[in-house]
Amino acid sequence: MNEGKPGLRERLEAKARELGFAAVGVARADAAPKTAERLRQWLANGSHGDMLWMAETAERRASPAGLWPDVRSVISLGMSYAPAVDPLALAQAPEIGRISVYAQGADYHDIVKKALKALARWLVEEAGCELKVFVDTAPVMEKPLAEAAGLGWQGKHTNLVSRTDGSWLFLGAIYTTLELAPDADAAAAADRDGANLGPAIPPHRVHCGSCSACLDACPTGAFPAPFQIDARRCISYLTIEHKGPIPEEFRDSIGNRIYGCDDCLSVCPWNRFADTARRNQAFLPRAELTAPALADILALDDPSFRTVFAGSPIKRIGRGRMVRNAAIAAGNSGRAELVPALERLLEDEDPVVSEAAAWAVAKLRRTLLPAA
């Protein structure tokens, strides 16, 4: 199938931006051939921890054709959530729980998928094709595909980095039977001609140089080497995906982070160029999620947890994991006033919560009442 009407690519980009996307690019379905081997090696090393679905869906995840044999092109899209304030600003506020920037506003799954579906309907009407839309929950390797489509490159912290949006992009993808002209081809041709590439970057051109800021910033040493991540050591994984007790070796390093971690993203020099004016307004932070008091999180029961985090991606981890995280942060706080709230959790019906509370109480007592 050919590209369809003249100017389809330009109209596609205009429609995507109308729907709130800051970045759009196109890649061939086979444009990231090394993805499968890298995924297999990552899984073989056990770096996925207890994210068992990564292994279970590996064959479908390894390439777009593995998920849908009819796909010919991948449209990669990015929606900006660039923060207006420094994500590290609350690092020295131990009584406050730090929530990752991406989770302070509306649930990106809902916002991005709604826009993707609207763009998909438009594309079907304009060009006539079959397609599928994906955002995060399907076995799709969004970052390598976004790199192949010219949205940016995977930095040493393994996240996508854009010259216009930094590291603050939610990624989505449309798989289509259309054979669209790949952006990387146009970008590479322009590069050969010495033209200004703008935001498009040919695949695999990494603009990190000798910088190691992201690697050096990781509190738990989650990067065994540049461009590699061990999820089992990552605070985002430990506070969000990991269901059981957080290993004690990482608890001190978690500090006051109660949902995710932005450290490796925040220190990236490319974020100086991220324009908050490109941020989708749906991701403006909710006041109650920008600086929640640990005491308030520790007091949550299941109904109140659901109320506070309605419409937030945080809701999916459940009350137990969130209170577990807050208990560990409280143990790191050095604040005596949090001891009563923690003691009330010692008999919590969730054993993971009660264990975290016991650890926190013991640590606070050692901190506040050092041995003579």
Buried (B, 14 or more C-beta within 10 A) or exposed (E): BEBBEEEBBEBBBEBBBEBBBBBBBBBBBEBBEEBBEBBBEBBEEEBBBBBEEBBEBBBBBBBBBBBBEEBBBBBBBBBBBBBEEEBEEBBEBBBBBBBBBBBBBBBBBEBBBBBBBBBBEBBEEBBEBBBBBBBBEBBBBBBBBBBBBBBBBBBBBBBBBBBBBBBBBBBBBBBBBBBBEBBBBBBBEBBEEEEEBEBBBBBEBBEBEEBEBBBEBBBBEBBEEBBBBBBBBBBBBBBBBBEEBBEEEBBEBBBBBBBBBBBBBBBBBBBEEBEEEBBBEBBEBBEBBBBBBBBBBBBBEEEEBEEBBEEBBBBEBBBBBBBBBBBBBBBBBEBEEBBEBBEEBEEBEBEBBBBBBBBBBEBBEEBEEEEE
